[in-house]
Amino acid sequence: MAKGDVHTVPHGDGWANKVEGNERVSNTAETKAEAQTKGRDMAQKNGTEHLIHKKDGTIGERNTYPRGRDPRQSKG
C-alpha cells in the first residue's frame, strides 16, 4: 500500500476515511455508504487506491484510481 491511499474504516459508532501517512482521519460519516462515497472521491481526485474495510477491520474491497486516466475508457 502506497502512502496516500485512502482507507474507509470503522470509527467509533460510524465510519471514517484515513489517508495513509496521516495521523488523523480526513472525514467521518454515520454510514459506511456515505464514507465510501467520500473516500472514493478522495482517491479519484488524488489518483490513489481506495481500500474499504469491513466492520471487523479486514479489507473487503479495493479500487485503484490512476491519476490522469479514466479506467472506464480503457479497453477490456
N, CA and C of each residue as an Amber inpcrd file, in Angstrom:
protein
   228
   0.8360000  -1.1780000   0.0000000   0.0000000   0.0000000   0.0000000
   0.8840000   1.2440000   0.0000000   0.5600000   2.1440000  -0.8610000
   1.3670000   3.3470000  -1.0110000   0.8780000   4.4530000  -0.0900000
   1.8100000   5.3150000   0.2660000   1.4390000   6.4880000   1.0540000
   0.4360000   7.3030000   0.2550000  -0.6290000   7.7100000   0.9040000
  -1.6560000   8.4870000   0.2340000  -2.8930000   7.6910000  -0.1210000
  -2.8160000   6.3450000   0.0020000  -4.0060000   5.5410000  -0.2420000
  -5.0730000   5.9000000   0.7880000  -6.3360000   5.8120000   0.3800000
  -7.4520000   6.1810000   1.2440000  -8.0800000   4.9120000   1.8130000
  -8.2210000   4.8630000   3.1330000  -8.8410000   3.7300000   3.8130000
 -10.1710000   4.1710000   4.4110000 -11.2540000   3.4660000   4.0670000
 -12.5480000   3.6730000   4.7130000 -12.6180000   2.6390000   5.8290000
 -12.6880000   3.1180000   7.0760000 -12.5660000   2.2350000   8.2330000
 -13.6640000   2.5050000   9.2720000 -13.9850000   1.4730000  10.0840000
 -14.9020000   1.7080000  11.1980000 -14.2730000   2.7330000  12.1490000
 -15.1090000   3.6060000  12.6970000 -14.5980000   4.6790000  13.5570000
 -15.6630000   4.9970000  14.5990000 -15.4560000   4.5590000  15.8250000
 -16.4620000   4.7680000  16.8700000 -17.7570000   4.0920000  16.4810000
 -18.8550000   4.8510000  16.4950000 -20.1660000   4.3140000  16.0950000
 -20.4330000   4.4870000  14.6050000 -19.4870000   5.0730000  13.8770000
 -19.6830000   5.3170000  12.4470000 -18.4970000   4.8400000  11.6380000
 -18.1730000   5.6160000  10.6140000 -17.0950000   5.2830000   9.6860000
 -16.2540000   6.5210000   9.4190000 -15.0200000   6.3070000   8.9640000
 -14.1250000   7.4250000   8.6670000 -13.2420000   7.0820000   7.4800000
 -12.6580000   8.1060000   6.8950000 -11.6550000   7.9420000   5.8510000
 -10.3390000   8.4540000   6.3910000  -9.3230000   7.6250000   6.2200000
  -7.9890000   7.9810000   6.6860000  -7.0160000   7.8120000   5.5350000
  -6.2480000   8.8450000   5.2710000  -5.2390000   8.7960000   4.2240000
  -3.9670000   8.2230000   4.8390000  -3.4290000   7.2000000   4.1720000
  -2.2210000   6.5560000   4.6620000  -1.1000000   7.5770000   4.7840000
  -0.4340000   7.5650000   5.9270000   0.6360000   8.5160000   6.1880000
   0.1930000   9.6750000   7.0660000  -1.1100000   9.8970000   7.1740000
  -1.6470000  10.9540000   8.0440000  -1.9960000  10.3720000   9.4050000
  -1.8480000  11.1620000  10.4400000  -2.1720000  10.7070000  11.7870000
  -3.6750000  10.7750000  12.0590000  -4.3370000  11.7630000  11.5190000
  -5.7640000  11.9770000  11.7970000  -6.6260000  11.5040000  10.6380000
  -7.8990000  11.2310000  10.9510000  -8.8490000  10.8920000   9.8900000
  -9.1670000  12.1510000   9.0950000  -9.4900000  11.9750000   7.8180000
  -9.8000000  13.1150000   6.9540000 -11.2380000  13.5700000   7.1080000
 -12.1470000  12.5940000   7.2820000 -13.5600000  12.9180000   7.4700000
 -14.2630000  11.7320000   8.0950000 -15.4540000  11.9780000   8.6020000
 -16.2490000  10.9160000   9.2270000 -17.6430000  10.9060000   8.6210000
 -18.3490000   9.7860000   8.8240000 -19.7120000   9.6420000   8.3180000
 -20.4710000   8.6880000   9.2330000 -21.7730000   8.8320000   9.2480000
 -22.5940000   7.9550000  10.0800000 -22.7290000   6.5660000   9.4830000
 -22.7480000   6.4900000   8.1330000 -22.9350000   5.2040000   7.4730000
 -21.7030000   4.8410000   6.6370000 -21.5530000   3.5370000   6.3980000
 -20.4530000   3.0590000   5.5690000 -20.6000000   3.5710000   4.1390000
 -21.8280000   3.5750000   3.6230000 -22.0650000   4.0240000   2.2470000
 -21.6320000   5.4800000   2.0590000 -21.9690000   6.3230000   3.0160000
 -21.5870000   7.7340000   2.9380000 -20.0680000   7.8840000   2.9910000
 -19.4290000   7.1190000   3.8640000 -17.9730000   7.1800000   3.9810000
 -17.3070000   6.6660000   2.7070000 -17.8590000   5.5970000   2.1070000
 -17.3080000   5.0570000   0.8630000 -17.3570000   6.0970000  -0.2550000
 -18.4540000   6.8250000  -0.3470000 -18.5850000   7.8470000  -1.3790000
 -17.5190000   8.9260000  -1.2050000 -17.3440000   9.3870000   0.0260000
 -16.3250000  10.4040000   0.3020000 -14.9240000   9.8610000   0.0130000
 -14.6740000   8.6230000   0.4260000 -13.3620000   8.0060000   0.2150000
 -13.0530000   7.8000000  -1.2530000 -14.0530000   7.3560000  -2.0210000
 -13.8730000   7.1580000  -3.4590000 -13.5290000   8.4880000  -4.1300000
 -14.2500000   9.5410000  -3.7660000 -13.9840000  10.8610000  -4.3370000
 -12.5550000  11.3200000  -4.0300000 -12.1050000  11.0870000  -2.8100000
 -10.7460000  11.4660000  -2.4180000  -9.7120000  10.6910000  -3.2360000
  -9.9140000   9.3740000  -3.3650000  -8.9620000   8.5290000  -4.0980000
  -8.9270000   8.8930000  -5.5800000 -10.0860000   9.1680000  -6.1620000
 -10.1370000   9.5650000  -7.5730000  -9.4110000  10.8850000  -7.7820000
  -9.6390000  11.8330000  -6.9030000  -9.0050000  13.1470000  -7.0080000
  -7.4830000  13.0410000  -6.9030000  -7.0080000  12.1510000  -6.0220000
  -5.5730000  12.0230000  -5.7750000  -4.9000000  10.9610000  -6.6440000
  -5.6950000  10.1730000  -7.3860000  -5.1260000   9.1220000  -8.2110000
  -4.4740000   8.0310000  -7.3890000  -5.1530000   7.6090000  -6.3170000
  -4.6030000   6.5950000  -5.4190000  -5.5550000   5.4090000  -5.2940000
  -5.2370000   4.5090000  -4.3870000  -6.0660000   3.3430000  -4.1520000
  -7.0520000   3.6310000  -3.0190000  -8.2540000   3.0550000  -3.1270000
  -9.2800000   3.1850000  -2.0930000  -9.5130000   1.8000000  -1.5080000
  -9.2200000   1.6420000  -0.2250000  -9.3810000   0.3680000   0.4560000
 -10.5590000   0.4800000   1.4140000 -11.5290000  -0.3930000   1.2380000
 -12.7510000  -0.3460000   2.0360000 -12.7150000  -1.5140000   3.0170000
 -12.6860000  -1.1860000   4.2880000 -12.5830000  -2.1960000   5.3270000
 -13.9700000  -2.6630000   5.7720000 -14.0120000  -3.8770000   6.3010000
 -15.2380000  -4.4190000   6.8930000 -15.3130000  -3.9450000   8.3400000
 -16.4340000  -4.2090000   8.9730000 -16.6340000  -3.8030000  10.3670000
 -15.5550000  -4.3980000  11.2840000 -15.0570000  -5.6150000  10.9330000
 -14.0290000  -6.2500000  11.7590000 -12.6180000  -5.7180000  11.4740000
 -12.5080000  -4.7690000  10.5310000 -11.2280000  -4.1420000  10.2400000
 -10.4640000  -4.7480000   9.0680000 -10.8730000  -5.9150000   8.5910000
 -10.2020000  -6.5220000   7.4490000 -10.6150000  -5.8120000   6.1610000
  -9.7720000  -5.8980000   5.1430000 -10.0650000  -5.2490000   3.8660000
 -11.0730000  -6.0900000   3.1000000 -12.1830000  -5.4690000   2.7170000
 -13.2280000  -6.1620000   1.9910000 -13.2150000  -5.8700000   0.5090000
 -12.6970000  -4.7010000   0.1400000 -12.7080000  -4.2830000  -1.2620000
 -11.6110000  -3.2600000  -1.4710000 -11.0540000  -3.2450000  -2.6790000
 -10.0500000  -2.2310000  -3.0230000 -10.2370000  -1.8150000  -4.4620000
 -10.0760000  -0.5350000  -4.7050000 -10.2250000   0.0320000  -6.0450000
  -9.0690000   0.9890000  -6.2970000  -8.5200000   0.9150000  -7.5000000
  -7.4030000   1.7740000  -7.8620000  -7.8690000   2.8250000  -8.8540000
  -7.4710000   4.0560000  -8.5950000  -7.8280000   5.1700000  -9.4640000
  -6.5440000   5.8390000  -9.9460000  -6.0430000   5.4120000 -11.1160000
  -4.7950000   6.0070000 -11.6170000  -4.9760000   7.4680000 -11.9850000
  -3.9770000   8.2370000 -11.7010000  -4.0150000   9.6710000 -11.9790000
  -3.9970000   9.9180000 -13.4860000  -4.9080000  10.7620000 -13.9360000
  -4.9090000  11.2090000 -15.3140000  -5.4680000  10.2140000 -16.3160000
  -6.0760000   9.1300000 -15.8490000  -6.6370000   8.1630000 -16.7880000
  -7.9340000   7.6090000 -16.2230000  -8.9800000   7.6670000 -16.9940000
 -10.2670000   7.1460000 -16.5750000 -10.3150000   5.6630000 -16.9280000
 -10.3170000   4.7540000 -15.9220000 -10.2930000   3.3240000 -16.2220000
 -11.5020000   2.8570000 -17.0170000 -12.6120000   3.5820000 -16.9750000
 -13.8070000   3.1880000 -17.7230000 -13.6100000   3.3530000 -19.2300000
 -12.6020000   4.1090000 -19.6330000 -12.3580000   4.3280000 -21.0520000
 -11.3670000   3.3150000 -21.6230000 -10.7750000   2.4880000 -20.7700000
  -9.8060000   1.5140000 -21.2660000 -10.5260000   0.2990000 -21.8410000
  -9.8990000  -0.3370000 -22.8240000 -10.4910000  -1.4950000 -23.4650000
 -10.3180000  -2.7170000 -22.5710000 -11.2510000  -3.6360000 -22.6840000
 -11.0990000  -4.8830000 -21.9600000 -12.1800000  -5.0550000 -21.0190000
